[in-house]
Amino acid sequence: MFFHPRPSPIAAAMYQLRDLGVEAIILHGPSGCCFRTARLLEMDNVRVFTTSLNEDSIIFGGKENLERTLDYVIDKGYKFIGLVGTCASMIIGENLWDYVNYRNTTIVPVEVHSGLGDNTIGAIKVMESALKLGLIDEEEFERQKFLLKKATEVEKKRGMAKREYIKPSYDDDLKEALEVLRDAKKIACVLNAKKETAYLFTHPLIVLNKYFDCVNIANLSTERGLKKIREDAKNILKRFKPDYITGSLDEYPIAGEKAVKILKELDVDVIVVSGVPHALPVEELGKDVIKIAISDGPRTYYPIKELYDYAVIELDAHAKVLGKRDIVRSRFGESLELFIG
């Protein structure tokens, strides 16, 4: 049981469908369901539609609403469509798999609702549907399932999904971190970012490299992951050159352990970890090196402050990177340029 709001499996399913490459998503439910996620995804060029279930259709069935919406979306020219359940449609027992071959269009049904548990269950259900439809192979499915479960494990043990209530905090250690960096001799810059958020979390590391002697570690492999994941890594590598690669952008739950193994062999006085810093077991590095974490969200400050000497928060990082295909300027990076430059 959680005592603070957590992301929905429906939202996770929608983002995973985006990564799979769908052109449009139909939410089979009330028009207000997952409104913020829908609007954010439209910034990433995914069109989101709703069947607008109301009290009558919830009682008597939503087939008419769904077929009308499918016809509308297909007539607009969309040929690769994600069809996502919601609490309303799943409770009344709508069968989304009945529409897989609707009008000879590729439909990916995802029967999901917010009461399933961890948000990553929604993403796993997308991968199950993709495997069933032959859109991915068994090896990629098992890989995705493993990573999604590891992501949940990291958040529950070390991040925002801890059982106790986490108070939102808009404070951080920006000024103190800047002062520490001013006197640094050798810095290890670690990018351990989740998917497209790397467009923003790479920026402070690029700035650090501009002014300091740095060694760079990053989860920017282009060899694994869905097409969008690999393309995002390629885009970032045009601007940021790591000395060590720890994995791909969807492997952040396990890439942190590889990063720490590398850090143990380096002679640095400051470590800056940007993205998902709590995925690194930095407690294994001891207290001789100063640790600075950069992450996203007002509920992240306290969990990462337990692990790092300084915690810096980039608010709304995810919203800022949607639709982007190049580096996005960060508050920390801009502050560093003003402070050092």
C-alpha positions as CSV (number, residue, x, y, z in Angstrom):
1,M,0.0,0.0,0.0
2,F,1.2,3.5,-0.9
3,F,0.4,6.7,0.9
4,H,1.2,9.1,-2.0
5,P,0.1,9.1,-5.6
6,R,2.0,6.9,-8.0
7,P,2.1,6.8,-11.9
8,S,-0.7,4.7,-13.5
9,P,-0.2,1.5,-15.5
10,I,-2.4,3.1,-18.1
11,A,0.1,6.0,-18.5
12,A,3.1,3.6,-18.6
13,A,1.3,1.6,-21.4
14,M,0.8,4.8,-23.4
15,Y,4.5,5.7,-23.2
16,Q,5.5,2.2,-24.1
17,L,3.3,2.3,-27.1
18,R,5.0,5.5,-28.1
19,D,8.4,3.7,-27.9
20,L,6.9,0.9,-30.0
21,G,6.2,3.4,-32.7
22,V,2.4,3.7,-32.8
23,E,1.0,6.8,-34.7
24,A,-2.1,7.1,-32.5
25,I,-3.5,5.9,-29.2
26,I,-7.2,5.3,-28.4
27,L,-8.1,5.4,-24.8
28,H,-11.3,3.3,-24.3
29,G,-12.7,5.2,-21.4
30,P,-14.0,8.6,-20.2
31,S,-12.6,11.7,-22.0
32,G,-10.7,12.8,-18.9
33,C,-8.8,9.6,-18.3
34,C,-5.0,10.1,-18.2
35,F,-5.5,13.6,-19.6
36,R,-2.0,14.9,-18.7
37,T,-0.3,11.9,-20.2
38,A,-2.4,12.3,-23.4
39,R,-1.5,15.9,-23.8
40,L,2.2,15.3,-23.1
41,L,2.4,12.5,-25.6
42,E,0.9,14.8,-28.3
43,M,4.1,16.9,-27.8
44,D,5.9,13.8,-29.0
45,N,3.8,13.6,-32.2
46,V,1.6,10.7,-30.9
47,R,-2.1,11.5,-31.4
48,V,-4.3,10.5,-28.5
49,F,-8.1,9.9,-28.9
50,T,-10.8,8.8,-26.5
51,T,-14.0,6.8,-26.8
52,S,-15.6,9.2,-24.3
53,L,-17.5,6.6,-22.3
54,N,-20.2,8.1,-20.1
55,E,-22.7,6.6,-17.6
56,D,-24.9,5.1,-20.3
57,S,-22.1,3.4,-22.2
58,I,-20.5,2.1,-19.0
59,I,-23.8,0.5,-18.1
60,F,-24.9,-0.8,-21.5
61,G,-21.5,-1.3,-23.1
62,G,-19.0,0.7,-25.0
63,K,-18.8,-1.1,-28.3
64,E,-20.6,1.6,-30.3
65,N,-18.3,4.3,-28.9
66,L,-15.2,2.2,-29.6
67,E,-16.1,1.4,-33.2
68,R,-17.1,5.0,-33.9
69,T,-13.7,6.2,-32.6
70,L,-11.8,3.5,-34.5
71,D,-13.5,4.5,-37.7
72,Y,-12.7,8.2,-37.0
73,V,-9.0,7.6,-36.3
74,I,-8.6,5.2,-39.3
75,D,-10.3,7.6,-41.6
76,K,-7.8,10.2,-40.6
77,G,-5.1,8.0,-42.1
78,Y,-3.5,6.4,-39.0
79,K,-2.5,2.8,-39.7
80,F,-0.6,1.8,-36.5
81,I,-2.8,2.3,-33.5
82,G,-2.5,1.5,-29.8
83,L,-5.9,0.6,-28.2
84,V,-5.6,1.0,-24.4
85,G,-8.1,0.0,-21.7
86,T,-9.0,2.1,-18.7
87,C,-10.6,1.4,-15.4
88,A,-14.1,1.9,-16.8
89,S,-13.8,-0.3,-19.9
90,M,-12.0,-3.1,-18.1
91,I,-14.4,-3.2,-15.2
92,I,-17.4,-3.7,-17.6
93,G,-15.4,-6.4,-19.5
94,E,-14.8,-4.8,-22.9
95,N,-12.7,-7.2,-25.1
96,L,-10.2,-5.1,-27.0
97,W,-8.7,-8.1,-28.8
98,D,-11.9,-8.3,-30.9
99,Y,-10.5,-5.3,-32.8
100,V,-7.0,-6.5,-33.7
101,N,-7.8,-6.8,-37.5
102,Y,-10.3,-4.0,-37.6
103,R,-10.4,-2.6,-41.2
104,N,-7.1,-4.2,-42.0
105,T,-5.3,-1.8,-39.7
106,T,-2.5,-2.8,-37.2
107,I,-4.2,-2.4,-33.8
108,V,-2.2,-3.2,-30.6
109,P,-4.7,-3.9,-27.8
110,V,-3.6,-3.3,-24.2
111,E,-6.1,-4.4,-21.6
112,V,-4.9,-2.4,-18.6
113,H,-6.4,-0.4,-15.8
114,S,-5.1,1.7,-12.9
115,G,-5.8,-0.9,-10.2
116,L,-3.3,-3.5,-11.6
117,G,-0.5,-2.4,-9.3
118,D,2.9,-1.0,-10.3
119,N,2.9,1.4,-13.3
120,T,5.4,-0.8,-15.1
121,I,2.8,-3.6,-15.4
122,G,1.2,-1.4,-18.1
123,A,4.4,-1.3,-20.1
124,I,4.9,-5.1,-19.7
125,K,1.3,-5.6,-21.0
126,V,2.2,-3.6,-24.1
127,M,5.2,-5.9,-24.7
128,E,3.0,-9.0,-24.2
129,S,0.7,-7.7,-26.9
130,A,3.6,-6.8,-29.2
131,L,5.0,-10.3,-28.8
132,K,1.6,-11.9,-29.5
133,L,1.3,-9.8,-32.7
134,G,4.8,-10.6,-33.9
135,L,6.1,-7.0,-33.5
136,I,9.0,-8.0,-31.2
137,D,10.7,-11.4,-30.7
138,E,10.8,-13.5,-27.5
139,E,14.4,-12.3,-26.7
140,E,13.4,-8.6,-26.7
141,F,10.2,-9.3,-24.8
142,E,12.2,-11.1,-22.0
143,R,14.7,-8.3,-22.0
144,Q,12.0,-5.6,-21.7
145,K,10.2,-7.5,-19.0
146,F,13.3,-7.9,-16.9
147,L,14.3,-4.2,-17.2
148,L,10.8,-3.0,-16.3
149,K,10.7,-5.2,-13.2
150,K,14.2,-3.9,-12.2
151,A,13.0,-0.3,-12.6
152,T,10.2,-1.0,-10.2
153,E,12.6,-2.6,-7.8
154,V,14.9,0.4,-7.8
155,E,12.1,2.8,-7.1
156,K,10.7,0.7,-4.3
157,K,14.0,0.2,-2.6
158,R,15.7,3.5,-3.2
159,G,13.4,6.0,-5.0
160,M,10.0,7.5,-5.0
161,A,8.0,4.3,-4.6
162,K,9.0,3.8,-1.0
163,R,6.0,2.8,1.2
164,E,6.1,5.8,3.5
165,Y,4.7,9.2,2.4
166,I,7.4,11.3,0.7
167,K,6.8,15.0,1.1
168,P,7.3,17.1,-2.0
169,S,10.3,19.4,-1.7
170,Y,11.2,22.3,-4.0
171,D,14.5,22.9,-2.2
172,D,17.8,21.6,-3.4
173,D,21.5,22.0,-2.9
174,L,22.2,23.9,-6.1
175,K,24.4,26.7,-4.6
176,E,26.4,24.3,-2.4
177,A,27.0,21.9,-5.3
178,L,28.2,24.7,-7.5
179,E,30.7,25.8,-4.8
180,V,32.0,22.3,-4.5
181,L,32.5,21.9,-8.2
182,R,34.4,25.2,-8.4
183,D,37.3,23.6,-6.5
184,A,37.2,20.2,-8.1
185,K,40.3,18.8,-9.7
186,K,39.0,15.7,-11.5
187,I,35.3,15.0,-12.0
188,A,33.5,11.8,-13.0
189,C,30.4,12.6,-15.0
190,V,27.8,9.8,-15.0
191,L,24.8,9.8,-17.2
192,N,22.3,7.2,-16.0
193,A,19.1,8.6,-17.5
194,K,15.7,7.1,-18.4
195,K,15.1,7.1,-22.1
196,E,14.4,10.6,-23.6
197,T,15.1,12.4,-20.3
198,A,18.7,12.0,-21.3
199,Y,18.3,15.0,-23.7
200,L,18.1,17.2,-20.6
201,F,20.3,15.3,-18.1
202,T,23.2,15.2,-20.5
203,H,23.3,19.0,-20.6
204,P,25.0,19.6,-17.2
205,L,27.6,17.0,-18.0
206,I,28.4,18.7,-21.3
207,V,28.9,22.0,-19.4
208,L,31.1,20.3,-16.8
209,N,33.3,19.0,-19.6
210,K,33.6,22.5,-20.9
211,Y,35.2,23.8,-17.7
212,F,36.8,20.8,-15.9
213,D,38.9,17.8,-16.3
214,C,36.2,15.0,-16.6
215,V,35.9,11.3,-17.3
216,N,32.5,10.4,-18.8
217,I,30.3,7.4,-18.2
218,A,26.9,7.0,-19.8
219,N,24.1,4.5,-20.7
220,L,24.2,5.5,-24.4
221,S,24.6,2.2,-26.1
222,T,22.9,2.1,-29.6
223,E,22.9,-1.7,-29.8
224,R,19.8,-2.5,-27.8
225,G,16.3,-1.3,-27.3
226,L,13.3,-0.3,-29.4
227,K,14.0,1.9,-32.4
228,K,13.2,5.2,-30.6
229,I,15.5,4.3,-27.7
230,R,18.5,3.7,-30.1
231,E,17.8,6.8,-32.1
232,D,17.7,9.0,-29.0
233,A,21.1,7.6,-28.0
234,K,22.6,8.3,-31.4
235,N,21.3,11.9,-31.3
236,I,22.9,12.5,-27.9
237,L,26.2,10.9,-28.9
238,K,26.6,13.6,-31.5
239,R,27.0,16.1,-28.6
240,F,28.5,14.0,-25.7
241,K,31.3,11.5,-26.0
242,P,31.5,9.0,-23.1
243,D,34.7,7.2,-22.1
244,Y,32.7,4.3,-20.9
245,I,29.3,2.9,-22.0
246,T,27.2,1.1,-19.3
247,G,24.2,0.1,-21.3
248,S,21.3,1.5,-23.3
249,L,18.8,4.2,-22.4
250,D,16.2,1.7,-21.3
251,E,18.8,-0.2,-19.2
252,Y,19.2,2.6,-16.5
253,P,17.9,0.2,-13.7
254,I,21.0,-2.0,-14.2
255,A,23.5,0.3,-15.8
256,G,24.0,2.1,-12.5
257,E,25.7,-1.0,-11.0
258,K,28.1,-1.1,-14.0
259,A,28.9,2.6,-13.5
260,V,29.9,2.0,-9.8
261,K,32.3,-0.7,-10.8
262,I,34.0,1.7,-13.2
263,L,34.0,4.5,-10.6
264,K,35.8,2.3,-8.1
265,E,38.8,2.2,-10.5
266,L,38.9,6.0,-11.1
267,D,40.9,8.6,-9.2
268,V,38.4,11.5,-8.9
269,D,37.5,13.9,-6.1
270,V,33.9,14.6,-7.3
271,I,31.2,12.4,-8.9
272,V,28.2,13.9,-10.6
273,V,25.4,11.5,-11.5
274,S,22.6,12.9,-13.7
275,G,19.2,11.2,-14.5
276,V,18.3,8.4,-12.1
277,P,21.1,8.6,-9.5
278,H,19.4,6.4,-7.0
279,A,19.9,3.4,-9.4
280,L,23.7,3.6,-8.5
281,P,24.8,1.8,-5.3
282,V,27.1,4.8,-4.5
283,E,27.3,3.8,-0.9
284,E,29.9,1.2,-2.1
285,L,32.2,4.1,-3.0
286,G,32.9,5.2,0.5
287,K,33.1,8.8,1.9
288,D,36.4,10.0,0.4
289,V,34.7,11.2,-2.8
290,I,32.1,13.9,-3.0
291,K,28.8,12.8,-4.6
292,I,26.4,15.1,-6.4
293,A,23.0,13.9,-7.8
294,I,20.9,15.6,-10.4
295,S,17.3,14.2,-10.8
296,D,13.7,15.1,-11.6
297,G,10.7,15.8,-9.4
298,P,9.9,17.3,-6.0
299,R,9.5,13.8,-4.4
300,T,13.0,12.8,-5.5
301,Y,15.0,15.2,-3.3
302,Y,14.7,13.2,0.0
303,P,15.4,9.7,-1.5
304,I,18.6,10.8,-3.3
305,K,19.7,13.0,-0.4
306,E,19.9,9.8,1.7
307,L,22.5,8.5,-0.8
308,Y,24.4,11.6,-2.0
309,D,26.2,14.6,-0.4
310,Y,24.3,17.1,-2.6
311,A,20.9,16.7,-4.4
312,V,19.9,19.0,-7.3
313,I,16.3,18.8,-8.8
314,E,15.4,19.6,-12.4
315,L,11.6,20.2,-12.3
316,D,9.4,18.9,-15.1
317,A,12.3,17.4,-16.9
318,H,10.1,14.8,-18.7
319,A,7.7,17.4,-20.0
320,K,10.6,19.5,-21.3
321,V,12.1,16.8,-23.4
322,L,9.0,15.4,-25.1
323,G,9.2,15.9,-28.9
324,K,12.8,16.9,-28.7
325,R,15.6,15.2,-30.7
326,D,18.6,17.3,-29.4
327,I,20.1,18.4,-26.1
328,V,17.7,20.4,-23.9
329,R,19.2,23.0,-21.6
330,S,19.0,22.3,-17.9
331,R,18.7,24.6,-14.9
332,F,21.8,23.1,-13.3
333,G,23.9,23.5,-16.5
334,E,22.8,27.1,-17.1
335,S,23.6,27.9,-13.4
336,L,27.0,26.3,-13.8
337,E,27.8,28.3,-16.8
338,L,26.9,31.5,-15.0
339,F,28.8,30.5,-11.8
340,I,32.0,29.2,-13.4
341,G,32.0,30.9,-16.8
